[in-house]
Amino acid sequence: MTLHRQLASWTAAPLGASTLRALVAAVAAGLASSEAAPAAEPAAGAARVSGGSVVRVSGDAHSGYRLLRNGEPFVIRGVGGTARPELLASCGGNCLRTWSAAAADERAGDRPLIDAAHEHGIAVTIGLWLGHERHGFDYRDPAQVARQREQVEAAVRRFKDHPALLAWGLGNEMEGPTGDGDGAAVWREVNVLAELVRAIDPNHPVMPVVANVNPAKLRAIREHAPDIDILGVNAYGDVAGVGARLRSAGWTKPYCITEYGLPGPWEVPLTAWNAPIEPSSRQKAAATFVAHADIMADSRQCLGAHAFLWGQKQEATASWFGMLLPGGEKTPRVDALTRAWTGSWPADRAPLLKEIEMPLENARVAAGITIAVRARYEDPEGAALSYAWEVVAESSDRRLGGDAERRPEPVAAAIVRAGDDGTAVVRTPATSGPYRLFVTVRDGAGSGCIDNWAFFVEP
């Protein structure tokens, strides 16, 4: 099957999100009309040095920009998250991004994460966390600002000579996930911190990370933070238009997409009871592949991208953004990234959803009744699959900007029986309200898949 036909098959089930459909249609129309693999960038491991790394931004707005790591071109094929650097390397990735400096010191087996990453040829964009005003940080308070500068300085001194270091990710959406993000106080302090970091470490670029872009935000950054090296941009459903929006607003410096992959819960259609309809695992894989193609098409200003999330978290649901299952198994999104990064599929691919019979999907149902459901998956290598079903209440702890959320507990005795063929019988909860039915599928060889369907129990 050709690649563009494979992408079309990934999205066989209707999504309803016009942005994602348009992206996939663009690929089907020709972005991926050839099976020929693109020329691979030099492996990150080839850039290893005995001491600290030296990373430079080369070029200009007219001729285009590129990143040089120890003198060699380096296009970021990255992820956001700290899990399994060895898996990332085997998939063709070359960089991971943390949100804080402390994460670089987290244990990865018997060593700190940043050492494990270096061992596998993975560079690290180390996050320098900056306070958010919605969390109570005041950029006009000299005492808070001074403490934050001390924390940034300590982190930079701690890691500046590590050979895995690629760049400093200065903050993450510190301007706030909503509004215009044009507060002068935030950007003036970002500029002070950029100068501070560069004074301590002149060998690695400084990249503040923002929540998408708009003209007001970009004007504020240009005016108040002119000394940054790269702009990091988190964008989801509209990631394909980031480069054009930057240029139309007069942005001439290089940028990196620091989070991307699929539409977020704030960008998709809702059920009748206002629950976001999560894309299927196939749709997520297609969206990730297409987003990567669109991002990398801007080779003049874009230095690469970090897909979100290399791991798992509760954000609207327990499965929305995670590319790995809780046990570390890779999902179809990882396979899509492997194909995008290397031109080839991995030797073992994740199970793919083939057929569903889901009377619960986006439905209102009575309490305490039994409903038969079926979700058949197929393993590309023909392996036997295991199925695990659960019903959980819709999240009642929704937060902004990726802030930590509590995961709802599974509903006891909601699964009456389940077979090894993807069939199950569900007993709807006795308490009225919104719920989701989840199925997790594993192939026993390190790959898996997860999907869910929203439903509402009537009073």
PALOMAR-156182 format. One record per residue (C-alpha): residue number from 0; x, y, z. Coordinates in Angstrom, 2 decimals. Layout:
N
TIDREN  NUM  X  Y  Z .
...
//
This chain:
459
TIDREN  0  0.00  0.00  0.00 .
TIDREN  1  1.37  3.43  -0.90 .
TIDREN  2  2.02  5.90  1.88 .
TIDREN  3  -0.74  8.32  0.95 .
TIDREN  4  -3.25  5.44  0.80 .
TIDREN  5  -2.02  4.26  4.20 .
TIDREN  6  -2.61  7.75  5.61 .
TIDREN  7  -6.10  7.81  4.14 .
TIDREN  8  -6.86  4.44  5.74 .
TIDREN  9  -5.68  5.75  9.09 .
TIDREN  10  -8.47  8.32  8.98 .
TIDREN  11  -11.27  6.09  7.74 .
TIDREN  12  -13.45  6.93  10.73 .
TIDREN  13  -14.93  10.46  10.62 .
TIDREN  14  -13.13  12.94  12.87 .
TIDREN  15  -15.25  16.02  12.42 .
TIDREN  16  -12.30  18.39  12.94 .
TIDREN  17  -11.88  20.32  9.70 .
TIDREN  18  -8.25  21.16  10.43 .
TIDREN  19  -7.19  17.53  10.68 .
TIDREN  20  -9.19  16.51  7.63 .
TIDREN  21  -7.58  19.27  5.61 .
TIDREN  22  -4.10  18.20  6.68 .
TIDREN  23  -4.69  14.59  5.74 .
TIDREN  24  -6.27  15.63  2.45 .
TIDREN  25  -3.17  17.67  1.68 .
TIDREN  26  -0.98  14.61  2.08 .
TIDREN  27  -3.32  12.50  -0.04 .
TIDREN  28  -3.12  15.20  -2.72 .
TIDREN  29  0.63  14.94  -3.03 .
TIDREN  30  2.74  15.82  0.00 .
TIDREN  31  3.58  12.15  0.40 .
TIDREN  32  2.93  10.86  -3.10 .
TIDREN  33  6.26  9.02  -3.28 .
TIDREN  34  7.52  6.08  -1.26 .
TIDREN  35  11.11  7.30  -1.66 .
TIDREN  36  12.76  7.97  1.69 .
TIDREN  37  14.14  11.44  2.30 .
TIDREN  38  17.85  11.80  2.87 .
TIDREN  39  18.55  11.22  6.55 .
TIDREN  40  20.21  13.88  8.67 .
TIDREN  41  23.44  12.95  10.42 .
TIDREN  42  22.80  10.88  13.53 .
TIDREN  43  23.05  12.79  16.79 .
TIDREN  44  25.60  10.27  18.05 .
TIDREN  45  28.04  11.42  15.36 .
TIDREN  46  28.23  14.79  17.09 .
TIDREN  47  29.44  13.48  20.43 .
TIDREN  48  32.43  15.20  21.95 .
TIDREN  49  34.49  14.53  25.04 .
TIDREN  50  33.62  17.87  26.61 .
TIDREN  51  30.66  20.16  26.31 .
TIDREN  52  28.87  20.61  23.01 .
TIDREN  53  28.93  23.80  20.96 .
TIDREN  54  25.67  24.69  19.21 .
TIDREN  55  25.26  27.66  16.92 .
TIDREN  56  22.49  29.13  14.78 .
TIDREN  57  23.91  29.77  11.32 .
TIDREN  58  22.50  31.83  8.45 .
TIDREN  59  20.10  34.72  8.15 .
TIDREN  60  16.53  35.54  7.18 .
TIDREN  61  17.48  35.88  3.51 .
TIDREN  62  19.55  32.73  3.01 .
TIDREN  63  17.80  30.63  5.65 .
TIDREN  64  18.82  29.27  9.03 .
TIDREN  65  20.27  26.01  10.24 .
TIDREN  66  21.47  24.64  13.53 .
TIDREN  67  25.10  23.52  13.80 .
TIDREN  68  26.04  21.13  16.57 .
TIDREN  69  29.78  20.79  16.96 .
TIDREN  70  30.07  22.16  13.45 .
TIDREN  71  27.68  19.65  11.86 .
TIDREN  72  24.14  20.41  10.61 .
TIDREN  73  21.52  19.27  13.09 .
TIDREN  74  17.80  19.19  12.22 .
TIDREN  75  15.72  18.55  15.33 .
TIDREN  76  13.78  15.28  15.11 .
TIDREN  77  12.58  15.52  18.65 .
TIDREN  78  9.96  14.78  21.26 .
TIDREN  79  8.78  16.45  24.41 .
TIDREN  80  9.16  14.07  27.33 .
TIDREN  81  11.75  12.08  29.21 .
TIDREN  82  10.77  8.42  28.80 .
TIDREN  83  12.92  5.74  27.12 .
TIDREN  84  15.70  7.58  25.28 .
TIDREN  85  16.85  4.25  23.85 .
TIDREN  86  13.49  3.79  22.11 .
TIDREN  87  13.62  7.34  20.76 .
TIDREN  88  17.05  6.66  19.25 .
TIDREN  89  15.88  3.39  17.67 .
TIDREN  90  13.00  5.25  16.02 .
TIDREN  91  15.26  7.82  14.38 .
TIDREN  92  14.75  10.64  16.85 .
TIDREN  93  17.71  12.74  17.90 .
TIDREN  94  16.48  15.12  20.61 .
TIDREN  95  14.22  15.26  23.63 .
TIDREN  96  12.88  18.31  25.41 .
TIDREN  97  12.31  18.75  29.15 .
TIDREN  98  10.15  21.41  30.78 .
TIDREN  99  12.49  21.87  33.73 .
TIDREN  100  16.17  21.46  34.50 .
TIDREN  101  15.31  19.06  37.33 .
TIDREN  102  13.93  16.61  34.76 .
TIDREN  103  17.39  16.28  33.19 .
TIDREN  104  18.55  14.83  36.51 .
TIDREN  105  15.67  12.34  36.87 .
TIDREN  106  16.74  8.72  36.96 .
TIDREN  107  16.70  6.76  33.73 .
TIDREN  108  17.67  3.31  34.91 .
TIDREN  109  20.90  3.61  36.87 .
TIDREN  110  21.90  7.10  35.65 .
TIDREN  111  20.52  10.61  35.22 .
TIDREN  112  18.32  11.12  32.18 .
TIDREN  113  20.75  13.46  30.46 .
TIDREN  114  23.53  10.87  30.73 .
TIDREN  115  21.26  8.13  29.40 .
TIDREN  116  20.24  10.37  26.52 .
TIDREN  117  23.89  11.05  25.65 .
TIDREN  118  24.68  7.35  25.78 .
TIDREN  119  22.07  6.76  23.06 .
TIDREN  120  23.09  9.74  20.91 .
TIDREN  121  20.12  11.88  21.96 .
TIDREN  122  20.56  15.62  22.43 .
TIDREN  123  18.56  17.43  25.11 .
TIDREN  124  16.75  20.77  25.03 .
TIDREN  125  16.78  21.56  28.75 .
TIDREN  126  13.83  23.53  30.05 .
TIDREN  127  14.37  26.45  32.43 .
TIDREN  128  10.97  26.74  34.09 .
TIDREN  129  9.61  30.27  34.47 .
TIDREN  130  6.72  31.30  36.69 .
TIDREN  131  3.19  31.78  35.37 .
TIDREN  132  1.07  34.67  36.50 .
TIDREN  133  -1.98  32.40  36.71 .
TIDREN  134  -0.04  30.38  39.30 .
TIDREN  135  0.68  33.50  41.36 .
TIDREN  136  4.03  34.60  39.94 .
TIDREN  137  4.36  38.39  39.69 .
TIDREN  138  6.90  39.68  37.17 .
TIDREN  139  6.72  43.08  38.88 .
TIDREN  140  7.79  41.67  42.25 .
TIDREN  141  11.59  42.17  42.60 .
TIDREN  142  11.92  39.40  45.19 .
TIDREN  143  10.19  36.77  43.04 .
TIDREN  144  12.11  37.85  39.96 .
TIDREN  145  15.44  37.70  41.84 .
TIDREN  146  14.75  34.18  43.13 .
TIDREN  147  13.85  33.01  39.65 .
TIDREN  148  17.06  34.47  38.21 .
TIDREN  149  19.06  32.60  40.83 .
TIDREN  150  17.30  29.34  39.92 .
TIDREN  151  17.95  29.87  36.21 .
TIDREN  152  21.60  30.68  36.84 .
TIDREN  153  22.10  27.59  39.01 .
TIDREN  154  20.55  25.32  36.37 .
TIDREN  155  22.66  26.77  33.56 .
TIDREN  156  25.85  26.35  35.57 .
TIDREN  157  24.83  22.79  36.41 .
TIDREN  158  24.37  21.60  32.81 .
TIDREN  159  26.18  24.02  30.48 .
TIDREN  160  29.16  21.72  29.88 .
TIDREN  161  27.22  18.51  29.35 .
TIDREN  162  27.83  17.12  25.83 .
TIDREN  163  24.14  16.21  25.39 .
TIDREN  164  22.94  19.80  25.80 .
TIDREN  165  21.43  21.25  22.61 .
TIDREN  166  19.62  24.42  23.70 .
TIDREN  167  17.96  26.15  26.63 .
TIDREN  168  14.16  26.11  26.55 .
TIDREN  169  13.40  29.29  28.46 .
TIDREN  170  10.02  28.82  30.13 .
TIDREN  171  6.90  27.25  28.71 .
TIDREN  172  3.89  29.38  27.86 .
TIDREN  173  4.79  31.79  30.68 .
TIDREN  174  2.79  34.47  28.87 .
TIDREN  175  -0.35  32.38  29.50 .
TIDREN  176  -2.18  29.89  27.26 .
TIDREN  177  -4.98  32.36  26.45 .
TIDREN  178  -5.17  36.02  25.50 .
TIDREN  179  -2.74  37.96  23.34 .
TIDREN  180  0.33  37.24  25.48 .
TIDREN  181  1.65  40.76  24.97 .
TIDREN  182  2.47  41.63  28.59 .
TIDREN  183  5.63  43.74  28.51 .
TIDREN  184  6.82  42.74  32.00 .
TIDREN  185  7.08  39.07  31.05 .
TIDREN  186  9.04  39.71  27.88 .
TIDREN  187  11.38  42.24  29.45 .
TIDREN  188  12.31  39.62  32.03 .
TIDREN  189  12.70  36.98  29.33 .
TIDREN  190  15.25  39.25  27.67 .
TIDREN  191  17.13  39.74  30.95 .
TIDREN  192  17.23  35.98  31.44 .
TIDREN  193  18.36  35.37  27.86 .
TIDREN  194  21.29  37.72  28.44 .
TIDREN  195  22.01  36.04  31.78 .
TIDREN  196  22.05  32.57  30.24 .
TIDREN  197  24.23  33.67  27.34 .
TIDREN  198  26.73  35.34  29.69 .
TIDREN  199  27.17  32.06  31.58 .
TIDREN  200  26.94  29.78  28.56 .
TIDREN  201  27.75  31.32  25.16 .
TIDREN  202  27.81  27.88  23.52 .
TIDREN  203  24.09  27.07  23.40 .
TIDREN  204  21.16  29.06  21.99 .
TIDREN  205  18.34  30.42  24.17 .
TIDREN  206  14.79  29.59  23.06 .
TIDREN  207  11.75  30.93  24.95 .
TIDREN  208  8.71  28.68  24.40 .
TIDREN  209  5.32  30.27  23.75 .
TIDREN  210  1.72  29.12  23.33 .
TIDREN  211  1.26  29.59  19.58 .
TIDREN  212  1.73  33.00  17.98 .
TIDREN  213  -0.30  36.08  17.13 .
TIDREN  214  0.67  39.59  15.95 .
TIDREN  215  0.37  41.23  19.39 .
TIDREN  216  2.56  38.61  21.06 .
TIDREN  217  5.19  38.79  18.35 .
TIDREN  218  5.29  42.59  18.50 .
TIDREN  219  5.86  42.39  22.26 .
TIDREN  220  8.65  39.84  21.89 .
TIDREN  221  10.38  41.86  19.17 .
TIDREN  222  10.17  45.02  21.24 .
TIDREN  223  10.99  43.70  24.70 .
TIDREN  224  12.98  40.48  24.12 .
TIDREN  225  15.20  41.17  21.09 .
TIDREN  226  18.11  39.08  22.38 .
TIDREN  227  16.60  35.62  22.11 .
TIDREN  228  18.16  33.23  19.57 .
TIDREN  229  15.24  30.99  18.58 .
TIDREN  230  11.49  31.19  19.19 .
TIDREN  231  9.92  27.94  20.41 .
TIDREN  232  6.25  27.58  19.48 .
TIDREN  233  3.71  25.11  20.86 .
TIDREN  234  0.97  24.55  18.27 .
TIDREN  235  -1.52  21.77  17.62 .
TIDREN  236  -4.44  21.81  15.18 .
TIDREN  237  -3.12  24.86  13.32 .
TIDREN  238  0.57  23.99  13.39 .
TIDREN  239  0.75  23.98  9.58 .
TIDREN  240  0.28  27.74  9.50 .
TIDREN  241  2.85  28.76  12.12 .
TIDREN  242  5.58  29.72  9.65 .
TIDREN  243  3.21  31.82  7.54 .
TIDREN  244  1.82  33.57  10.62 .
TIDREN  245  5.32  34.36  11.83 .
TIDREN  246  6.38  35.86  8.51 .
TIDREN  247  3.17  37.82  8.07 .
TIDREN  248  3.84  39.41  11.47 .
TIDREN  249  7.39  40.34  10.45 .
TIDREN  250  9.24  37.62  12.39 .
TIDREN  251  12.68  37.10  10.82 .
TIDREN  252  14.52  34.93  13.36 .
TIDREN  253  14.53  31.12  13.33 .
TIDREN  254  11.91  29.13  15.18 .
TIDREN  255  11.33  25.59  16.40 .
TIDREN  256  8.02  23.82  16.96 .
TIDREN  257  8.32  22.72  20.58 .
TIDREN  258  5.00  20.84  20.88 .
TIDREN  259  2.85  19.39  18.10 .
TIDREN  260  1.06  16.25  17.01 .
TIDREN  261  -2.74  16.46  16.84 .
TIDREN  262  -5.64  18.76  17.65 .
TIDREN  263  -6.02  19.44  21.36 .
TIDREN  264  -9.21  19.03  23.42 .
TIDREN  265  -9.90  22.74  22.87 .
TIDREN  266  -9.88  22.33  19.05 .
TIDREN  267  -12.19  19.37  18.37 .
TIDREN  268  -15.97  18.88  18.12 .
TIDREN  269  -17.90  18.26  21.34 .
TIDREN  270  -20.59  15.81  22.30 .
TIDREN  271  -24.07  17.08  23.12 .
TIDREN  272  -22.93  17.31  26.77 .
TIDREN  273  -19.76  19.26  25.83 .
TIDREN  274  -17.19  16.49  26.19 .
TIDREN  275  -14.36  16.75  23.64 .
TIDREN  276  -14.40  13.95  21.05 .
TIDREN  277  -10.95  12.40  21.08 .
TIDREN  278  -9.43  11.45  17.70 .
TIDREN  279  -8.94  7.73  17.18 .
TIDREN  280  -5.51  6.17  17.41 .
TIDREN  281  -5.40  5.97  13.61 .
TIDREN  282  -6.35  9.62  13.24 .
TIDREN  283  -3.68  10.61  15.75 .
TIDREN  284  -1.02  8.75  13.79 .
TIDREN  285  -2.08  10.39  10.55 .
TIDREN  286  -2.24  13.84  12.13 .
TIDREN  287  1.24  13.46  13.60 .
TIDREN  288  2.75  12.39  10.28 .
TIDREN  289  1.06  15.18  8.35 .
TIDREN  290  1.96  17.81  10.93 .
TIDREN  291  5.61  16.76  10.76 .
TIDREN  292  5.58  17.05  6.95 .
TIDREN  293  4.05  20.51  7.11 .
TIDREN  294  6.49  21.71  9.75 .
TIDREN  295  9.56  20.48  7.93 .
TIDREN  296  8.41  22.01  4.65 .
TIDREN  297  9.56  25.36  6.08 .
TIDREN  298  13.25  24.64  5.75 .
TIDREN  299  14.19  28.34  5.64 .
TIDREN  300  13.27  29.37  9.19 .
TIDREN  301  12.23  26.21  11.04 .
TIDREN  302  15.03  24.30  12.80 .
TIDREN  303  12.92  21.21  13.56 .
TIDREN  304  10.27  20.05  15.98 .
TIDREN  305  9.49  18.21  19.23 .
TIDREN  306  6.37  16.00  19.08 .
TIDREN  307  4.17  15.88  22.19 .
TIDREN  308  4.09  13.74  24.39 .
TIDREN  309  6.84  11.15  24.74 .
TIDREN  310  5.20  9.45  27.68 .
TIDREN  311  1.64  9.73  28.97 .
TIDREN  312  -0.44  12.09  31.09 .
TIDREN  313  -3.99  12.96  32.07 .
TIDREN  314  -5.10  15.96  30.03 .
TIDREN  315  -8.84  15.87  29.32 .
TIDREN  316  -8.37  12.09  29.10 .
TIDREN  317  -5.59  9.69  30.06 .
TIDREN  318  -4.84  8.94  26.41 .
TIDREN  319  -5.15  12.18  24.44 .
TIDREN  320  -1.51  13.15  23.97 .
TIDREN  321  0.58  10.20  25.15 .
TIDREN  322  2.67  8.41  22.54 .
TIDREN  323  3.57  5.64  24.98 .
TIDREN  324  1.35  3.46  27.14 .
TIDREN  325  1.91  3.42  30.92 .
TIDREN  326  4.00  0.25  30.49 .
TIDREN  327  6.26  1.98  27.96 .
TIDREN  328  4.80  0.37  24.84 .
TIDREN  329  4.90  2.54  21.72 .
TIDREN  330  1.69  3.49  19.90 .
TIDREN  331  0.90  4.07  16.19 .
TIDREN  332  1.95  7.72  16.58 .
TIDREN  333  5.50  6.54  17.27 .
TIDREN  334  5.40  4.38  14.16 .
TIDREN  335  4.25  7.40  12.15 .
TIDREN  336  7.14  9.47  13.49 .
TIDREN  337  9.58  6.67  12.71 .
TIDREN  338  8.32  6.64  9.12 .
TIDREN  339  8.60  10.43  8.93 .
TIDREN  340  12.09  10.56  10.46 .
TIDREN  341  13.71  7.59  8.70 .
TIDREN  342  11.61  6.84  5.63 .
TIDREN  343  10.89  3.31  6.91 .
TIDREN  344  8.40  1.64  9.21 .
TIDREN  345  9.76  0.02  12.39 .
TIDREN  346  10.26  -3.75  12.36 .
TIDREN  347  7.45  -4.18  14.89 .
TIDREN  348  4.46  -1.93  14.37 .
TIDREN  349  1.68  -1.13  16.81 .
TIDREN  350  -1.79  -2.66  16.48 .
TIDREN  351  -4.20  -0.75  14.24 .
TIDREN  352  -7.93  -0.28  14.73 .
TIDREN  353  -9.76  -2.03  11.89 .
TIDREN  354  -13.47  -2.23  12.79 .
TIDREN  355  -15.74  -0.97  15.53 .
TIDREN  356  -19.30  -1.68  16.61 .
TIDREN  357  -19.80  0.90  19.33 .
TIDREN  358  -23.42  1.67  20.26 .
TIDREN  359  -22.06  3.73  23.17 .
TIDREN  360  -20.18  6.20  20.98 .
TIDREN  361  -21.39  9.75  21.73 .
TIDREN  362  -24.68  8.21  22.89 .
TIDREN  363  -27.09  8.83  25.76 .
TIDREN  364  -27.95  5.56  27.50 .
TIDREN  365  -29.92  4.32  30.50 .
TIDREN  366  -28.25  3.39  33.77 .
TIDREN  367  -27.55  -0.24  34.68 .
TIDREN  368  -28.08  -1.82  31.28 .
TIDREN  369  -25.69  -4.12  29.40 .
TIDREN  370  -24.43  -3.21  25.95 .
TIDREN  371  -22.28  -5.35  23.64 .
TIDREN  372  -19.38  -3.57  21.96 .
TIDREN  373  -16.63  -4.58  19.57 .
TIDREN  374  -13.35  -2.97  18.58 .
TIDREN  375  -11.22  -5.20  16.37 .
TIDREN  376  -7.53  -4.40  16.02 .
TIDREN  377  -4.99  -6.00  13.73 .
TIDREN  378  -1.29  -6.46  14.36 .
TIDREN  379  0.77  -5.78  11.22 .
TIDREN  380  3.06  -8.70  12.10 .
TIDREN  381  0.14  -11.04  12.88 .
TIDREN  382  0.79  -11.27  16.63 .
TIDREN  383  -1.98  -12.26  19.02 .
TIDREN  384  -3.37  -9.23  20.84 .
TIDREN  385  -4.56  -8.69  24.39 .
TIDREN  386  -7.46  -6.36  25.19 .
TIDREN  387  -8.09  -4.48  28.45 .
TIDREN  388  -11.36  -2.55  28.87 .
TIDREN  389  -12.43  -0.01  31.49 .
TIDREN  390  -15.08  2.64  32.06 .
TIDREN  391  -14.12  5.91  33.74 .
TIDREN  392  -16.07  9.05  34.53 .
TIDREN  393  -15.43  12.09  32.37 .
TIDREN  394  -12.73  14.27  33.92 .
TIDREN  395  -14.05  16.84  36.39 .
TIDREN  396  -10.58  18.34  36.94 .
TIDREN  397  -9.96  20.13  33.64 .
TIDREN  398  -7.10  22.67  33.74 .
TIDREN  399  -5.52  25.23  31.44 .
TIDREN  400  -2.21  25.02  29.65 .
TIDREN  401  -1.39  21.41  30.48 .
TIDREN  402  -1.51  21.90  34.26 .
TIDREN  403  -1.66  18.62  36.20 .
TIDREN  404  -5.08  16.97  36.35 .
TIDREN  405  -6.40  14.12  38.46 .
TIDREN  406  -7.30  10.99  36.53 .
TIDREN  407  -10.78  9.63  37.30 .
TIDREN  408  -10.92  6.17  38.85 .
TIDREN  409  -12.32  3.26  36.82 .
TIDREN  410  -15.93  2.30  37.51 .
TIDREN  411  -16.06  -1.00  39.38 .
TIDREN  412  -17.81  -3.95  37.69 .
TIDREN  413  -18.51  -1.97  34.51 .
TIDREN  414  -16.99  -4.67  32.28 .
TIDREN  415  -19.23  -7.76  32.47 .
TIDREN  416  -17.02  -9.86  30.20 .
TIDREN  417  -14.42  -9.41  27.50 .
TIDREN  418  -13.04  -11.66  24.82 .
TIDREN  419  -9.68  -11.96  23.10 .
TIDREN  420  -11.34  -10.99  19.81 .
TIDREN  421  -12.06  -7.38  20.76 .
TIDREN  422  -15.58  -7.98  22.03 .
TIDREN  423  -16.88  -6.89  25.42 .
TIDREN  424  -20.12  -6.46  27.32 .
TIDREN  425  -20.41  -3.23  29.29 .
TIDREN  426  -22.78  -2.50  32.16 .
TIDREN  427  -23.52  1.21  32.23 .
TIDREN  428  -22.89  2.92  35.59 .
TIDREN  429  -25.71  3.40  38.06 .
TIDREN  430  -24.86  7.07  38.57 .
TIDREN  431  -25.92  9.47  35.86 .
TIDREN  432  -23.35  11.61  34.12 .
TIDREN  433  -20.65  11.58  31.41 .
TIDREN  434  -18.27  8.62  31.00 .
TIDREN  435  -15.77  7.09  28.61 .
TIDREN  436  -15.16  3.49  27.61 .
TIDREN  437  -11.44  2.80  27.09 .
TIDREN  438  -9.76  -0.16  25.42 .
TIDREN  439  -6.01  -0.77  25.58 .
TIDREN  440  -4.53  -3.27  23.14 .
TIDREN  441  -1.04  -4.79  23.35 .
TIDREN  442  0.91  -7.07  21.04 .
TIDREN  443  3.28  -8.45  23.70 .
TIDREN  444  6.31  -7.23  21.75 .
TIDREN  445  6.56  -3.64  22.93 .
TIDREN  446  3.76  -1.99  20.97 .
TIDREN  447  0.19  -1.10  21.83 .
TIDREN  448  -2.75  1.14  21.22 .
TIDREN  449  -5.50  2.92  23.16 .
TIDREN  450  -8.86  4.36  22.16 .
TIDREN  451  -11.93  5.65  23.97 .
TIDREN  452  -15.55  6.53  23.29 .
TIDREN  453  -17.62  9.06  25.24 .
TIDREN  454  -21.18  8.30  26.44 .
TIDREN  455  -23.69  9.78  28.87 .
TIDREN  456  -25.79  7.91  31.43 .
TIDREN  457  -29.22  9.50  31.71 .
TIDREN  458  -30.71  10.32  35.12 .
//
